[in-house]
């Protein structure tokens, strides 16, 4: 049974279970009823949701924004991240065409903390970042975004702490239920089902005079879609300009007084076009049990589980660039970026890949709340939560695999990005052939890998509050303790390049019938220059499983198991953080010149201990395995076990002041300190050198367990005017001064035993032979020609691993020079910004609108012209959101528009050169819409459209001419119904 069939059968079983549950269980009302018996008329829908969110914002201490569900089981958006981007200062990064992780006030996903009902949640897999697309929105009643410091909150939210709130049955007594179903129509789907289901059921009930309560929510989603993309994995700096001269060497860089060109040169490492057919399923469940033996005491036990499985069947085609002597012509722009160039030789590579990634998260928690006296409340809370990912979850192969085949007889190839939104490439074939033929395909290599990661949090919290019974200055005092044990562990394994690991002439491994010619008519057609306008507008598709099976049958050494200890690279690592904390806070109320003033002051102290353990392979020697491929090979049965430690303590004060300047006009002033801990990869005490050490790619990295956390001293000043029901305007200024920014320091090292055959005596002799043959002592031979000449001169050896003659390192070769980067704490940097928001309902017309914008700036930007080590802030960008809505007589219509300016995705490119070039995301805007109609008091039908204008995601390197990626997903639409009682 293949993976897609397995998924569909499991999906059918899940649908049956959920429908059965929905028919036998009636879902809890969105709003929690008041403790007394006063009848309350609840306002639902868009207006009710926005009114409740506004009330949360107005009543909060500090700067808080919130989103409330529109109705039971109906959150404003189908995805929690998409909902959060409606909040001022929040932007999202996307995965598979939907919101995944959030950036708040310019601080990226790993610098924001996500909590569930006040509990610190582990990041997804082996990260600190929580992927919100894996949690269904139907079981969530509210999202709270706390932007200022608060002593009682767990630390880790430098940008904000996002609290996901779920309902509790005893707070909303009685029998309630809801069930919804929708069909998702994805316009991008080619291989899967164009329409896929999403079903949710929620149930809540109380028993025994409302002393015992049960709440259950279940949801399932299946989505099939296609991702189309163009990709350049990295840009190489200063790789030489080959032998081009005259009109074949156009260089628009400025020159100095001596006529020498200024600045650097940049060439792409490769270009590929890719098509991924994706099948994604998501299952969510929440169960809450509550028992209140007395009016002053409540026990709560809850369990939350999510499971998201993403299966990818992909294919791609493109070309690789070698630079150096292969370059015959080039055109560089003013920044030194190659916008057009031609190289000789090499391949028209075709790849096929297959993987299944499973993300499983679960949390079990216990809470005890006791109103000891009318003035004293005590709450104890404990939870054990985990979040694990596995990219080898395919039930058959148990690995993520990739195979590369190609015609290796190109005469020359040309890269061109002088027009359009997609770089182009063209090729010249022998004997004037118009294009490649199936009979030209050779196997290059296959790769099989497996990676698993898990993040866990075990946390105990004790909160106590004393409320002053007297009408006096001091209103309450809170004191608490907490202990958090957070672990991150995982492994990665791969068996390197297996098979021929280089072209050896057509070996008849594949019959012509295995290949099917495809055209690019609808490929990337939303981008200028895409579709049938691509210069190379065809490719060959083939079945991944058939290609792997034929290579396994042909080659003796073709291990499919990346966990095989006798072949490949295996690394395992874990980080453990233990944090003990204590806090105290107090609230005060008084009047100043007849103006009500609320003050909250708090102090949190934390002590953290970090232990890093790494088990890794030890490098043994270097081989130059074919003209274009290099390998680092590792000692067998000899692994290093490294341990590193670190510790630190922080004191986090906060002060919030809220003053009602006049009726419904509030001013807020907040100061405080927040932290975000260092990224996990930086804390690992390992050293990693490139496994494919081609010239220009001899890079490495090492960790630092002693890194201190980012510490931010924050100032907020906000004015808010609440001038009508669900209508308000706010204007705020914030400033963050962040110390301990992480700087990456690069140094050149050598490692005993790792030598460079490209700089040794054999290479020197081969280069001289090639110059003599060319009759030009200034001639610069291509690396591949040097390899071929070394072999011709008898400098190669038979390799038992691949069965080929290759170039091994010799003892007289010099040591390889590696550029190794290590993180260290460094600069203090500042970010400031302005937030503006207005929300307005036009009387009783039913029409309303919401607009917000955030403008941010600071000395945290990446200097694209510098090769020095930098510590920029990832994710910093201006953003804006617009909402237009109509709601009356049971009909509601909403159109939303979210815009985000260019932003830094990260530092370092997969195949970029050693100076750690950046990755930027281009400006992006998405328009969504929804229509809901209440057939009666219980039944609602709805229609939703996501990305209705078919926007694409694009990225670039130092300059916009250094294209990195363009991704196209297409619009998707849903039609469904929801029944509530």
KAFEN-V833982 format. One line per field, one symbol per residue. ss: DSSP state (@ for helix, = for strand, . for the rest). burial: b if it has 16 or more other C-alpha atoms within 10 Angstrom, else e. A space follows every 50 residues. Layout:
ss: ???
burial: ???
This chain:
ss: ..@@@@@@@@@@@@@@@@@@@@@@....................@@@@@@ @@@@@@@@@....=====..=..=.....@@@@@.....======..=== ====..=.@@@.====..==...........@@@.......=====.... ..........=====...@@@....===========........====== =======....====================...===........@@@== =...=.....=....===.=========================..==== ====================...@@@======....========...=== =====================....===============.=.......= =======..=======.......======@@@.....@@@========== =================......=====================...=.. ...........@@@.====...........@@@....====..@@@@@@@ @@@@..............========================..====== ==========================..====================== ============..============...@@@@...===.........== ==.......===============..=============..========. ....=.....@@@@@@@@@@@@@@........@@@@@@@@@@....===. ...=====......=..========...=============.....==== ========....................==========..========== ..=====..........====..===========....========.... ..====......======...=========.
burial: eebbeebeeebeebbeebbebbeebbbbbbbebeeeeeeeeeebbbbbbb bbbbebbbeebbbbbbbbbbbbbbbbbbbbbbbbbbbbbbbbbbebbbbb bbbbbbbbbbbbbbbbebbbbbbbbbbbbbbbbbbbbbbbbbbbbbbbbb bbbbbbbbbbbbbbbbbbbbbbbbbbbbbbbbbbbbbbbeebbbbbbbbb bbbbbbeeebbbbbbbbbbbbbbbbbbbbbbbbbbbbebebbbbeeeebb bebeeeeeeeeeeebbbbbbbbbbbbbbbbbbbbbbbbbbbbeeeebbbb bbbbbbbbbbbbbbbbbbbbbbbbbbbbbbbbbebbbbbbbbbbbbbbbb bbbbbbbbbbbbbbbbbbbbbeeeebbbbbbbbbbbbbbbbbbbeebbbb bbbbbbbbbbbbbbbbbeeebbbbbbbbbeeeeeebebebbbbbbbbbbb bbbbbbbbbbbbbbbbbeeeeeebbbbbbbbbbbbbbbbbbbbbbbbbbb bbbeeeeeebeeeebeeeebeebbbbbebbbbbbeebbbbbbebeebbee bbebeebbbbbbbeeebbbbbbbbbbbbbbbbbbbbbbbbeeeeebbbbb bbbbbbebbbbbbbbbbbbbbbbbbbbbebbbbbeeeebeeebbbbbeeb bbbbbbbbbbbeeebbbbbbbbbbbbbbbbbbbbbbbbbbbbbbbbbbbb bbbbbbbbbbbbbbbbbbbbbbeeebbbbbbbbbbbbbbbbbbbbbeeee eebbbbbbebebbeebbebbeeeeeeeebbbbbbbbbbbbbeeebbeeee ebebebbbbbeebbbbbbbbbbbbbeebbbbbbbbbbbbbbeeeebbbbb bbbbbbbbebbbeeeeeeebbbbbbbbbbbbbbbbbbeeebbbbbbbbbb bbbbbbbbbebbbbbbbbbbbbbbbbbbbbbbbbeeeebbbbbbbbbeee bbbbbbbbeebbbbbbbbbbbbbbbbbbbbb
